[in-house]
């Protein structure tokens, strides 16, 4: 129920932001990449700040940084704002993966490593706030010591470090500085794990969005600099402390609770988050079936191996007496996106029921049930796009596919040759594709002659691709109107009967000779 409600809210928000900014610049689609941008800003600004930080006088060094006329104050504020933005972007990214059902199976490693990435980000932020050593840092340090004392880790209570009227030893601030610098190394390791099961990971958003994000953070840092709190004083209990809502939201509750309760609650939250891949896994009967390869049809072209977004296909030596290699799917890595089916010219690979040959049989049945009127546009609808909405398309016939990248070009050829005035392929926005690279490979096959390409005999003026998220009906209506106007300038289509579509490929000579 929670997943369904959040999913509906998220798709509606996607549609609203698409209409406001356009799908290319929708920051919600770039949430994971924006985390990397924020981490890069943290690294650059942190290198500057560390040059002026002194562990022997932490608060005084922050005052000196704040007093720099041209750089220090806004760079410190930019460091702070980037840290907050990284948390926001990470939470948005996690919510999207959860709501879209992209946290289980082969994607479980990405989810669990992402949880640890957020944890390390919080620890890094914690040590950063303590390094400032204002009242906020003091509160975080003393609360952290109280929580650590509840664990059987140290022979002496850590809280004693903050007792008495003597200054804190420099070793304490050195430890915080060391952790604040060392933890980013752990971030890099877990980031590698996070993307290790995907091919061609995209770590940065498009340049306009990247520089706009950095510019907005910088403008906020210059126009709204973060004030430095009062200096920490171990002889006084901090009164009203300005908390960071993104890193310290838990402090008011934790301070008044027992350490055991805090640890139990925190542990329960971590266990719940780590268990998401197992809790959201569909029942076995509803799980999508991994792709399979027909060794008889495989021509060793390696296109499915190249196109697979999850590195789930490899080329291995044949065992059927023929020379060359054959594609082999690793079921443990396959998410059943079906992109391999669209990449295979002889239609020999794909999830059961969604191979190119299955699609060709389905489109033949579809054409038999529809007598295309002159100039009628057929919508080939991705299952997560606006074209599947009940009120979409103005009555145009719809041919559904699970993913735009799963579509075989022969389906488009058959529709055009059968007399459709035009074929409008409606896909998810490219950076929000459930199969990651579906729209990308679709366009390459239709218009740029990528393997399993649309044949040259097909009039490409009658084929167009549009991107529209589930609730962005305006984008779909605009694309339909523009396409209809373009088609009106063409002659009426002449439908064919008895259409034959190529389902076999010429094998390389070394393979053909052994068949």
C-alpha positions as CSV (number, residue, x, y, z in Angstrom):
1,X,0.0,0.0,0.0
2,X,2.8,2.5,1.0
3,X,4.7,1.7,-2.2
4,X,1.6,2.2,-4.3
5,X,0.7,5.5,-2.7
6,X,4.3,6.8,-2.9
7,X,4.5,5.6,-6.5
8,X,1.4,7.5,-7.5
9,X,2.6,10.7,-5.8
10,X,6.0,10.3,-7.5
11,X,4.6,9.8,-11.0
12,X,2.3,12.8,-10.6
13,X,5.2,14.9,-9.4
14,X,7.3,13.7,-12.4
15,X,4.5,14.8,-14.8
16,X,4.3,18.3,-13.1
17,X,8.0,18.9,-13.2
18,X,8.2,17.6,-16.8
19,X,5.6,20.2,-17.8
20,X,7.5,22.9,-15.9
21,X,11.1,22.2,-17.0
22,X,10.8,19.5,-19.8
23,X,12.0,15.9,-19.4
24,X,15.6,16.8,-20.4
25,X,16.1,19.0,-17.3
26,X,13.9,17.2,-14.8
27,X,16.1,17.0,-11.7
28,X,14.1,14.2,-10.3
29,X,15.3,11.9,-13.1
30,X,18.9,12.9,-12.2
31,X,18.7,12.5,-8.5
32,X,21.5,9.8,-8.3
33,X,23.8,11.8,-10.6
34,X,23.1,15.0,-8.5
35,X,24.4,13.2,-5.4
36,X,27.7,12.8,-7.3
37,X,27.7,16.5,-8.2
38,X,27.2,17.4,-4.5
39,X,30.0,15.1,-3.5
40,X,32.3,16.7,-6.0
41,X,31.4,20.2,-4.6
42,X,32.1,18.9,-1.1
43,X,35.5,17.6,-2.2
44,X,36.6,20.9,-3.9
45,X,35.3,23.2,-1.1
46,X,36.7,20.8,1.6
47,X,40.2,20.9,0.1
48,X,40.0,24.7,0.4
49,X,38.7,24.7,4.0
50,X,41.2,22.2,5.2
51,X,44.1,24.5,4.3
52,X,42.9,27.0,7.0
53,X,41.6,24.6,9.6
54,X,43.7,24.1,12.8
55,X,43.0,21.2,15.1
56,X,44.6,23.1,18.0
57,X,42.1,25.9,17.7
58,X,39.1,24.6,15.7
59,X,36.5,27.2,16.5
60,X,38.9,30.1,16.1
61,X,40.1,28.8,12.7
62,X,36.4,28.7,11.6
63,X,36.0,32.3,12.7
64,X,39.1,33.2,10.7
65,X,37.7,31.4,7.6
66,X,34.4,33.2,8.1
67,X,36.2,36.5,8.2
68,X,37.8,36.1,4.8
69,X,36.5,38.9,2.7
70,X,36.2,37.1,-0.7
71,X,36.2,33.4,-0.2
72,X,36.0,31.8,3.2
73,X,32.5,32.4,4.3
74,X,30.7,31.5,1.1
75,X,32.9,28.5,0.5
76,X,32.0,27.2,4.0
77,X,28.4,27.9,3.3
78,X,28.6,26.1,-0.1
79,X,30.2,23.1,1.7
80,X,27.3,23.0,4.1
81,X,24.6,23.4,1.4
82,X,26.2,20.8,-0.8
83,X,26.1,18.4,2.1
84,X,22.4,19.0,2.7
85,X,21.6,18.7,-1.0
86,X,23.4,15.4,-1.2
87,X,21.1,14.0,1.5
88,X,18.0,15.3,-0.3
89,X,19.1,13.9,-3.7
90,X,20.0,10.5,-2.1
91,X,16.6,10.2,-0.4
92,X,14.8,11.1,-3.7
93,X,16.9,8.6,-5.6
94,X,16.1,5.9,-3.0
95,X,12.4,6.6,-3.1
96,X,12.4,6.4,-6.9
97,X,14.1,3.0,-6.9
98,X,11.7,1.8,-4.2
99,X,8.5,3.0,-5.9
100,X,9.6,1.7,-9.3
101,X,10.3,-1.7,-8.0
102,X,14.0,-1.5,-8.8
103,X,15.4,-2.6,-5.4
104,X,15.2,-6.4,-5.6
105,X,16.8,-9.3,-7.5
106,X,19.9,-8.3,-9.5
107,X,19.4,-4.7,-8.3
108,X,19.6,-5.6,-4.5
109,X,23.4,-5.0,-4.4
110,X,22.8,-1.4,-5.7
111,X,20.1,-0.8,-3.0
112,X,22.2,-2.2,-0.1
113,X,25.4,-0.5,-1.1
114,X,23.3,2.7,-1.5
115,X,22.1,2.4,2.1
116,X,25.7,2.2,3.3
117,X,26.6,5.2,1.1
118,X,24.0,7.3,2.9
119,X,25.3,6.0,6.3
120,X,28.8,7.0,5.4
121,X,27.6,10.4,4.2
122,X,25.9,10.9,7.6
123,X,29.0,9.9,9.5
124,X,31.1,12.2,7.4
125,X,28.6,15.0,8.1
126,X,28.7,14.3,11.8
127,X,32.5,14.5,12.0
128,X,32.3,17.7,10.0
129,X,30.0,19.4,12.4
130,X,32.1,18.4,15.4
131,X,35.2,19.8,13.7
132,X,33.5,23.3,13.8
133,X,33.2,23.0,17.5
134,X,30.3,25.3,18.0
135,X,27.3,24.5,20.2
136,X,25.9,22.3,17.5
137,X,29.1,20.4,17.2
138,X,29.3,20.1,21.0
139,X,25.8,18.6,21.2
140,X,26.6,16.1,18.5
141,X,29.8,15.1,20.2
142,X,28.4,14.7,23.6
143,X,25.3,12.8,22.3
144,X,27.6,10.5,20.3
145,X,29.7,9.8,23.3
146,X,26.6,9.0,25.4
147,X,25.5,6.5,22.7
148,X,28.9,4.9,22.4
149,X,29.1,4.4,26.2
150,X,26.1,2.1,25.9
151,X,28.2,-0.3,23.9
152,X,30.8,-2.6,25.4
153,X,33.6,-1.1,23.3
154,X,35.8,1.0,25.5
155,X,37.3,0.4,28.9
156,X,36.6,4.0,30.0
157,X,33.4,6.0,29.3
158,X,33.9,8.2,26.3
159,X,31.8,10.8,27.9
160,X,34.6,11.6,30.4
161,X,36.4,13.3,27.5
162,X,33.9,16.1,27.7
163,X,33.9,16.5,31.5
164,X,36.0,18.9,33.6
165,X,37.2,22.4,32.9
166,X,40.2,21.5,30.8
167,X,40.3,22.0,27.0
168,X,39.7,19.0,24.8
169,X,42.9,17.3,23.6
170,X,44.0,18.0,20.1
171,X,43.9,14.3,19.4
172,X,40.1,14.4,19.6
173,X,39.9,16.9,16.7
174,X,42.7,15.1,14.8
175,X,40.6,11.9,15.0
176,X,37.5,13.8,13.7
177,X,39.6,15.4,10.9
178,X,41.1,12.0,10.0
179,X,37.6,10.4,9.8
180,X,36.2,13.3,7.8
181,X,39.0,12.8,5.2
182,X,39.1,9.0,5.3
183,X,35.4,8.3,5.0
184,X,35.2,9.7,1.4
185,X,37.5,6.8,0.5
186,X,34.8,4.4,1.7
187,X,32.3,6.4,-0.3
188,X,34.2,5.7,-3.4
189,X,34.4,2.0,-2.7
190,X,30.7,1.7,-2.1
191,X,29.9,3.9,-5.1
192,X,31.9,1.4,-7.2
193,X,29.8,-1.4,-5.7
194,X,26.6,0.6,-6.3
195,X,27.2,0.7,-10.1
196,X,29.2,-2.5,-10.5
197,X,26.2,-4.4,-12.0
198,X,25.3,-1.9,-14.6
199,X,27.0,-1.3,-18.0
200,X,28.0,2.2,-18.9
201,X,26.9,3.9,-15.6
202,X,26.1,7.6,-16.0
203,X,27.5,9.4,-13.0
204,X,26.9,13.0,-14.0
205,X,23.7,14.9,-15.2
206,X,23.7,16.8,-18.5
207,X,26.0,19.8,-18.4
208,X,23.3,22.5,-18.3
209,X,21.7,20.8,-15.3
210,X,25.1,20.2,-13.7
211,X,26.2,23.8,-13.8
212,X,22.7,25.1,-13.0
213,X,22.8,23.0,-9.8
214,X,26.3,24.2,-8.8
215,X,25.3,27.8,-9.7
216,X,22.2,27.6,-7.5
217,X,24.1,26.2,-4.5
218,X,26.8,28.9,-5.0
219,X,24.2,31.6,-5.2
220,X,22.5,30.4,-2.0
221,X,25.9,30.3,-0.3
222,X,26.7,33.9,-1.3
223,X,23.3,35.4,-0.7
224,X,22.3,33.3,2.4
225,X,25.6,32.5,4.2
226,X,25.3,30.0,7.0
227,X,25.9,31.8,10.3
228,X,28.5,30.3,12.7
229,X,27.0,29.3,16.0
230,X,28.4,30.2,19.5
231,X,31.6,28.5,20.5
232,X,31.3,25.3,22.4
233,X,31.7,25.5,26.2
234,X,32.0,22.2,28.1
235,X,31.1,24.0,31.4
236,X,27.7,24.9,30.0
237,X,24.8,22.8,28.7
238,X,23.9,24.2,25.2
239,X,20.6,26.0,25.2
240,X,18.8,26.8,22.0
241,X,20.9,25.2,19.2
242,X,20.3,25.8,15.5
243,X,20.1,22.2,14.2
244,X,20.7,21.1,10.6
245,X,17.3,19.5,9.7
246,X,19.0,17.1,7.3
247,X,21.7,15.8,9.6
248,X,20.5,16.5,13.2
249,X,16.7,16.0,12.9
250,X,17.0,13.1,15.3
251,X,18.8,14.9,18.1
252,X,15.8,16.4,20.0
253,X,14.2,12.9,20.3
254,X,17.5,11.0,20.9
255,X,18.7,13.4,23.7
256,X,15.6,12.7,25.8
257,X,15.6,8.9,25.2
258,X,17.8,6.1,26.7
259,X,20.8,5.1,24.7
260,X,19.5,1.5,24.4
261,X,16.2,2.7,22.9
262,X,18.2,4.9,20.4
263,X,20.3,1.9,19.3
264,X,17.3,-0.4,19.1
265,X,15.4,2.1,17.0
266,X,18.3,2.9,14.7
267,X,19.0,-0.8,14.3
268,X,15.4,-1.5,13.4
269,X,15.5,1.3,10.8
270,X,18.7,-0.1,9.2
271,X,17.3,-3.7,9.2
272,X,14.1,-2.5,7.6
273,X,16.0,-0.6,4.9
274,X,18.4,-3.5,4.2
275,X,15.4,-5.9,4.0
276,X,13.6,-3.9,1.3
277,X,15.0,-6.1,-1.6
278,X,13.5,-9.1,0.1
279,X,10.2,-7.4,1.2
280,X,9.5,-5.9,-2.2
281,X,10.4,-9.0,-4.2
282,X,7.3,-10.2,-6.1
283,X,5.9,-13.6,-5.6
284,X,7.7,-16.2,-7.7
285,X,4.7,-16.5,-10.1
286,X,4.8,-12.8,-10.8
287,X,8.5,-12.4,-11.2
288,X,9.6,-11.5,-14.8
289,X,11.4,-14.4,-16.5
290,X,15.0,-13.8,-17.5
291,X,15.9,-13.8,-21.2
292,X,16.9,-16.9,-23.0
293,X,19.0,-17.5,-26.2
294,X,18.2,-19.7,-29.1
295,X,21.6,-21.1,-30.1
296,X,20.2,-22.1,-33.5
297,X,19.4,-18.5,-34.4
298,X,22.4,-16.8,-32.8
299,X,24.8,-15.4,-35.4
300,X,27.6,-14.4,-33.0
301,X,27.1,-10.8,-33.8
302,X,27.5,-9.8,-30.1
303,X,24.9,-7.0,-30.3
304,X,22.8,-8.2,-27.4
305,X,26.0,-8.6,-25.4
306,X,27.0,-5.0,-26.2
307,X,23.5,-3.5,-25.6
308,X,22.6,-5.2,-22.4
309,X,22.4,-2.5,-19.7
310,X,23.2,-4.9,-16.8
311,X,26.1,-6.9,-18.3
312,X,23.9,-10.0,-18.0
313,X,25.0,-11.5,-21.4
314,X,28.4,-12.9,-22.3
315,X,29.7,-14.6,-25.4
316,X,30.9,-18.2,-24.9
317,X,32.3,-20.9,-27.1
318,X,29.6,-22.9,-29.0
319,X,29.0,-26.5,-28.0
320,X,26.7,-27.3,-31.0
321,X,29.5,-28.2,-33.4
322,X,29.5,-24.8,-35.1
323,X,32.4,-22.3,-35.0
324,X,32.3,-19.0,-33.3
325,X,30.7,-17.7,-30.1
326,X,27.1,-17.8,-28.8
327,X,25.3,-15.5,-26.4
328,X,24.6,-16.7,-22.9
329,X,22.4,-15.0,-20.4
330,X,23.3,-15.0,-16.7
331,X,19.8,-15.3,-15.0
332,X,21.2,-13.9,-11.8
333,X,22.0,-10.6,-13.5
334,X,19.1,-10.3,-15.9
335,X,16.3,-8.0,-14.9
336,X,14.1,-9.0,-17.9
337,X,14.1,-5.6,-19.4
338,X,14.0,-7.2,-22.9
339,X,16.4,-4.8,-24.5
340,X,18.3,-7.8,-25.9
341,X,15.2,-8.8,-27.8
342,X,15.2,-5.5,-29.7
343,X,18.9,-5.8,-30.5
344,X,18.7,-9.2,-32.1
345,X,18.2,-9.1,-35.8
346,X,17.2,-12.8,-36.2
347,X,15.0,-12.5,-33.1
348,X,16.8,-15.3,-31.2
349,X,17.0,-13.8,-27.7
350,X,14.7,-12.2,-25.2
351,X,12.4,-12.9,-22.3
352,X,9.8,-15.7,-23.0
353,X,6.8,-14.2,-24.8
354,X,8.7,-10.9,-25.6
355,X,11.2,-11.9,-28.2
356,X,11.1,-10.3,-31.6
357,X,9.3,-13.3,-33.0
358,X,6.7,-13.1,-30.3
359,X,6.2,-9.4,-31.0
360,X,5.9,-10.1,-34.7
361,X,3.1,-12.6,-34.0
362,X,1.4,-10.1,-31.8
363,X,1.6,-7.2,-34.3
364,X,0.1,-9.5,-37.0
365,X,-2.8,-10.2,-34.7
366,X,-3.1,-6.4,-33.9
367,X,-3.2,-5.5,-37.6
368,X,-5.8,-8.1,-38.3
369,X,-8.1,-6.5,-35.7
370,X,-7.6,-2.9,-36.9
371,X,-8.5,-1.5,-40.3
372,X,-6.3,1.7,-40.4
373,X,-8.2,4.7,-41.6
374,X,-6.3,7.1,-43.9
375,X,-3.6,8.9,-42.0
376,X,-4.4,7.1,-38.7
377,X,-1.5,7.1,-36.2
378,X,-0.6,4.0,-34.3
379,X,0.8,4.5,-30.8
380,X,3.5,2.0,-29.8
381,X,3.2,2.5,-26.0
382,X,5.8,1.8,-23.4
383,X,4.1,0.3,-20.4
384,X,5.3,3.2,-18.1
385,X,4.7,6.1,-20.5
386,X,1.7,8.5,-20.9
387,X,0.5,6.4,-23.9
388,X,-0.9,3.7,-21.6
389,X,-3.2,6.2,-19.7
390,X,-6.9,5.5,-20.4
391,X,-7.5,9.1,-21.7
392,X,-4.4,9.3,-23.8
393,X,-4.0,9.2,-27.6
394,X,-7.4,10.7,-28.7
395,X,-8.6,7.2,-29.7
396,X,-5.5,6.2,-31.7
397,X,-4.9,2.4,-31.7
398,X,-2.3,1.4,-29.2
399,X,0.2,-1.5,-29.5
400,X,1.7,-2.0,-26.0
401,X,5.3,-3.0,-25.2
402,X,6.9,-3.5,-21.8
403,X,9.8,-1.2,-22.7
404,X,10.7,0.9,-25.7
405,X,14.0,-0.8,-25.9
406,X,12.3,-4.2,-26.0
407,X,10.6,-3.2,-29.3
408,X,12.0,-5.0,-32.4
409,X,12.2,-2.8,-35.5
410,X,10.3,-5.4,-37.5
411,X,7.1,-4.4,-35.6
412,X,7.5,-0.8,-36.8
413,X,8.2,-2.1,-40.3
414,X,5.1,-4.3,-40.3
415,X,2.8,-1.5,-39.0
416,X,4.0,1.0,-41.7
417,X,3.7,-1.5,-44.5
418,X,0.3,-2.6,-43.3
419,X,-1.1,0.9,-43.9
420,X,-0.7,2.9,-40.7
421,X,-0.4,6.6,-41.5
422,X,2.3,6.9,-39.0
423,X,3.8,5.1,-36.0
424,X,4.5,7.2,-32.9
425,X,6.6,5.3,-30.4
426,X,6.0,6.7,-26.9
427,X,8.8,6.0,-24.5
428,X,9.7,7.0,-20.9
429,X,12.1,9.9,-20.6
430,X,15.6,8.4,-21.3
431,X,17.0,9.1,-17.8
432,X,14.0,7.4,-16.2
433,X,13.8,4.2,-18.2
434,X,13.1,1.1,-16.1
435,X,15.5,-0.7,-18.3
436,X,18.0,2.2,-18.2
437,X,18.9,2.4,-21.9
438,X,15.7,1.5,-23.7
439,X,14.9,4.9,-25.4
440,X,18.6,5.3,-26.3
441,X,18.9,2.0,-28.3
442,X,15.4,2.4,-29.8
443,X,16.4,5.7,-31.5
444,X,19.7,4.2,-32.6
445,X,18.0,1.2,-34.3
446,X,15.3,3.2,-35.9
447,X,17.3,6.2,-37.3
448,X,21.0,5.5,-37.0
449,X,21.3,2.0,-38.4
450,X,22.4,0.2,-35.3
451,X,22.2,-3.6,-35.5
452,X,18.6,-4.8,-35.7
453,X,18.0,-1.6,-37.6
454,X,14.8,-0.5,-39.3
455,X,15.1,-1.5,-42.9
456,X,15.7,1.2,-45.5
457,X,12.5,0.2,-47.4
458,X,10.5,1.7,-44.5
459,X,9.6,5.4,-44.9
460,X,11.1,7.0,-41.8
461,X,9.0,10.1,-42.3
462,X,6.1,7.9,-40.9
463,X,8.0,7.0,-37.8
464,X,8.6,9.2,-34.8
465,X,9.7,8.8,-31.2
466,X,8.2,10.9,-28.3
467,X,9.0,10.9,-24.6
468,X,6.2,11.4,-22.1
469,X,6.1,10.3,-18.5
470,X,3.0,8.6,-17.2
471,X,1.2,11.8,-16.2
472,X,2.7,14.1,-18.8
473,X,-0.3,13.9,-21.2
474,X,0.5,17.3,-22.6
475,X,3.8,16.1,-24.1
476,X,2.0,13.2,-25.7
477,X,-0.8,15.4,-27.2
478,X,1.8,17.9,-28.5
479,X,3.8,15.1,-30.1
480,X,0.6,13.6,-31.7
481,X,-0.5,17.0,-33.1
482,X,3.0,17.7,-34.5
483,X,3.2,14.3,-36.1
484,X,-0.3,14.5,-37.6
485,X,0.6,17.8,-39.2
486,X,3.8,16.3,-40.7
487,X,1.9,13.3,-42.0
488,X,-0.8,15.4,-43.6
489,X,1.9,16.6,-46.1
490,X,2.5,13.0,-47.2
491,X,0.5,10.9,-49.7
492,X,-2.0,8.5,-48.3
493,X,-0.3,5.2,-47.2
494,X,-0.7,2.2,-49.5
495,X,-1.2,-0.8,-47.2
496,X,0.3,-4.1,-48.2
497,X,-1.1,-7.6,-47.8
498,X,0.9,-10.8,-47.3
499,X,3.7,-8.8,-45.7
500,X,7.0,-10.8,-45.3
501,X,9.5,-9.6,-42.7
502,X,13.0,-10.9,-42.5
503,X,13.4,-13.3,-39.6
504,X,16.7,-14.9,-40.6
505,X,20.1,-13.4,-41.0
506,X,23.0,-14.4,-43.2
507,X,25.6,-16.1,-41.0
508,X,29.3,-15.3,-41.2
509,X,31.0,-17.7,-43.7
510,X,32.9,-19.5,-40.9
511,X,29.6,-20.2,-39.1
512,X,27.5,-20.9,-42.2
513,X,29.8,-23.6,-43.4
514,X,29.3,-25.7,-40.3
515,X,25.4,-25.5,-40.1
